Amino acid sequence: MAQVIGFIGLGIMGRPMAHHLLKAGYPLVVHDRVRDPVDELQKAGARTAGSPRDVAAACEVLITMLPNSPDVELVALGPGGIVEGARPGLLYADMSTISPIVSQKVGQALAAKGVRMLDAPVSGGEKGAIDGVLSIMVGGEQAVFDTLLPIFKVMGKTITRLGPLGFGGFTKLANQIIVAVNLAALAEALTLGKKAGLDRELLLTALAGGLAGSKCLEQKRSNYLAGTYNPGFKVDLHYKDLGLIMESARELGVPLPTTAVVQELFSALRVKGRGGLDHSGVITLLEDLAGASP
Ligand code: NAD
């Protein structure tokens, strides 16, 4: 019998991930503080629960896909949280991008209730979630990883266990350095191209075929061509990740000069009220600076 899976956090990423689990035949119990995606999953065959506690009480495997560390702490350990409903033996994978230190803290608190936790953040964007091809970066016990691997395979393609709890998070932070810097570089390159009078479509095609080609370029190509930056992955969330990155870097004694500059670009975007744009929208700031806005 397939394990009953609880799923909390049905946003841009969680919604398609939960749909994949349902389609794969797992009984699903879902919860979100927003009603619409809950109704949608219910129509597709999921059961619903009114609180994280009730989800935890109803499942054998629990997944969360929430914005940030305080959200995971609240859902896991707060009033009406997972800790109140979990039975010993519950397996819990937090797939959000949060502080690895907070993952370890939540894991310790839940272990006292007999819950075994993995941190399993993902990369691949909304498209990766919809196509079920995410890269899933996992930290935690090998035995729990082995048990959950078939479930991860429903949502992802590259699934890697990197070490103990928290190591998934550190890997995701490394990933987010590369994506943020890559998008800032694309923004500068395309703004230069714009002021030089280059055709953007031809420019993107030429770049994609050489060493400058990247998944970022491929996935964001349509945004750059349309000049519209609907999320996707919000600037606000990537700014959150940049904060987690700098926090970890300070703790570990790693200077990250390039990332620090990109963090300031994302900060400026938020000041301009563009935190809700897709992170590829960092180009709008570079275009402003160059006097090349549409
Ligand atoms: P989102 O804001 O679209 O979704 C988050 C969901 O969590 C929302 O539906 C929200 O209502 C729900 N939620 C928040 N607090 C809650 C609470 N206390 N109780 C119940 N539900 C609650 O965010 P997203 O884009 O789906 O991202 C989720 C996580 O995945 C983030 O950590 C993000 O950094 C990471 N991530 C996102 C992408 C992407 O492309 N969007 C890619 C990789 C990783």
Residues whose N, C-alpha, C, O or C-beta is under 5 A from the ligand:
A	BS01	NAD	G9 L10 G11 I12 M13 G14 H31 D32 R33 V34 M65 L66 P67 N68 D71 M95 S96 T97 V122 S123 G125 E126 G232 F233 L237
